[in-house]
Amino acid sequence: MIVSRQKAILGILAENQLATVDELSMRLGVSEATVRRDLMSLENRGLIDRMWGGATPKSSVAFEPFVHERSRNHQAEKQAIARAAVEMVNEGEVIALDVGSTCTEVAKLLIRFRRITVFTNSLLTAQILGNASFSVHMLGGRIRTGEFSLVGPVARENVRRFHYDKFFMGVSGFDLKHGPTDYNLDDVEIKQCFLERAKQRIALVDHSKFGHVSLAAICGVDALTDVISDGDMASEHREELERQGIHITVADVDDEAAGK
């Protein structure tokens, strides 16, 4: 039997997608030990996923598909977003390119340039740009299995050594309240370092990611200068982001490629 306090926990998690033991303790007016017992009970019923210091709704924020699996989802939309992203690039610029399936599509289109400089922590992007005529810089660090990204203190230190004209950032979720989010804390730390050093900070967000909150917050919405999405982006999302001063680019999707 689920007691009323546990129902309240489920309600909080449904609203916020992530809550710490300390936060639940304060909101419910019970001890942290009581919260932990409730979380254990809810997890045993298959209703939540516990993590260090808190919990998330079941199957909402903790699971990360491999990058090769994600590349098959909304492929036409990601390719359209990539085309729009590359239209923003100018010869002579220094570009920071994030990990992720949409950023991989961007890398494929950057080949046409001659005098840009690209920094990335993605092994897949480095492979794509291996024969590029421009300068490509890989950041050192520890390889994160499945994502093929370079993370950790060495990567963070290297990112902070440079300045970038544009940073194209991939996300796994984008919520108007919580901002862009991602599955992995290590990747998030690298994104945050790029954001600190970039003049123009551009989130690449296909429509399916709006309203979804993943495990780790990357930044507030106000840290971004631009968002590129596809034509299925909800009008209310666009209007709210524009109200907050974010420049929105809506990419044209090939309807035949999208299966429409």
N, C-alpha and C positions, 0 to 999 in steps of 0.2 A: 504493500500500500504506500502510495506517495503522499506524504503529509503536506500540509499547506505551505510550510516553509520551503520544501523542495519544489513545489509548484512555482513559488516566487523566484527561486533560483533559475528554473527553466525559463520563466518570463524575462528575467534580466538578461540571460544568455541569448534568447531569441531577439531581444532588442539591440544588444550591443555586440553580439557575436563572440565576445571575449570578456572574461571577468576574473579578477584576481581573488584569492582567498581573503585578503585584507579588505578589498572593496566589498565583497559579499558580507563579510562580518559586520562592517560599518552600516551597510544598508539594511541588514536584517536585524541588527541589534543583538547578535549572538556571538559566542566565542569562535575563534578561528578553528578550534578543535571540533566544534559542532559543525561548522561549514565543511570541514574535511570529511567528516563522517557522512554528511549528506551527499557530498560529491562522490564518495566511494559507492554509496547506495545507488545513486543515479547512473554511475558508470556501469555498475553490475547489471542494471536493467537495460543497458545499451542505449541510454538516452543522451549521454554526453561523452566527451573525450576529456580526460584529465591530462594536464601538463604541469610542468614545474611551476608551482605558485598559483595555479588557477585552473580554468576549464573553458571549453568551447562547446557549442552544440555539436551533436554527433555528425560527423562527415561534413563539416562546414569549412574549417580553416586550416586544419592540420595536415591534410593529405595533399601531396604535391606530385602530380603526374610528371614523368620524365619529359625532357624537352622534346624528344622525338615524338612522343605521344601527343603533346600539345600542338605540335606543328601541323597535325592533321585536322585540328578543330578550327573552324572559321577561317580556312586558308585563304579564300578569296578576299575576305575582309582585311586580313593581315597584309596581303599583297597590295591592296588598295591603299592602306595606311602607309605602307612602305614607300609607295610611289609618291604620295603627298609629302612624306618626310624628306625624301631626296630632293624634291623641288625646293625645299628650304635651304639646301646646302649650296654654298658658293665656293668657287675655286679660291684657294689660298687660306681657307678656314681650317681650324683645328677642331676635330669632331671627336667627342667621346661617345662610344657606342656600347650599350649595356648588353647583358646576356638575355636570352629568351628567344622564342620562336619568331616574334614580330621583328625584333632587331636583326635576326638572321636574314629575314627578307630584305631589310634595309641594306645589309652588307652586300647582298647580291647585286643591288642596283648602284652601289657606290663605285663599282669597277669603272664606270664611264669617266670618272674624274681623273685629272692628271696632277693637280697641284694642291691637294688637300693633305692633311695629316690626321690619321685615325689612331686613337687610343682605345683599347678594349681589354676587358678581362674575360672574354669569351674565347675558348679554344676553337669553337665552331666558326666564329667570325674570322679569327686569324687564319684558319684553313681556307675559307672562302676568298680572303683577300691576299692569299699567299703570293699570287702573281700580279698583284696590282702595281701600277706604275708610280703610285705615290707611297709615302712613308707610312708604315703601319707599326705601331708600338704595342707589344704585349706587356701586361703588368705581371710581375712575378707573384708568387704566392702558392698557397696550397690548392690542389685541384679538388673541387667538390664533385664527387661521383654523381652521374646522372644528369647534372646540369652542365658539366664541362666548363665550369666557371673557376676563376682563380680568386681566392678569398684569403682572409687572414691579415695579420699585422703588416706583412711585407707588401701585400697588395694595397692596403690602405695608405701606407707611407708613400708608395710610388704614385698613387692617384693625387695626393696632396702636393706633389712636387711641381705640378703643371697647372696651366690655365687653359680653359676650353671655350671656344666660341659657342658651341652647341652641345648639349648632352641629350641624346635620345634614350629615354628610359622605358623599359618594359615593366609591366605591373601584372599581378595576378588578380587584383581586385581594386575597385575604385568606388568609394562611398562619399557622398557629398558632405557627410559629417566627419568621417574618419580620414578622408583623403585617400591617396594611393597606398596600397598594402601589398605585401608579398609573403610567400610561404617561409622563407629561410632567413634567419637573423644574419648569417654571414654575408649573404648577397645584399641584404638591406644596408649593412654597414658600408659596403662599397658604393652603392647607389647614393647614400648620404654624402660620402666624400666627393663624388662627382658633382652632386648638387651644390656643394660649397664652392666649387671652383669654376662653375660654368656661368657664362653670361645669359644664355638662353636655355631654359630647362623645359624639355618637351616630353610629355608623357604620351606613349602610344597605347591606346586603349580601345580594343574592339568592343562593340556594344554589349557583348555577353558579360563583360567584367564590371559593368556599372551595377551598383547595389550589392556587390559581393565584397565581403570583408575577409581578408586572409589574416594569418597569424600576426604578422609584425607590421607596425606602422612605419612607412617610409618617411613621410613628411606631411605637413599641412597642405591644403589646397593652395594657400597663398604663397607657397614656396615655388610654384610652377609659373612659367610664363605662357605656356601653350599646352593644349591638348589636341591630339589628332585622333579622330574616331571615324566610324563609317556611317553610312546613311541610316542605319537602324538605331542610331543613338536617339534616346528619348528626348523630346523637345524640352521637357522640364529640366533634364540634366544640362542640356546646352544653355538654357536661359539662366539657370542658377550659376553656372560657371562663368558665363559672360558677365553676370551681375557682380561677381567677385573679381572682375578684371582679368580673367583668363582669356587669351585669344583661342578661339575654336576653329579648327579646320575639319570639315567633313569630307572624307574621301569618297570618290565615286567608285562603286563596286561593279565589276563585270557581272551582270545578272546571270549570264550563261554559266560562268565559272562558279558562281555561288549556288547554282541549282535552282534559280527562281524562275 
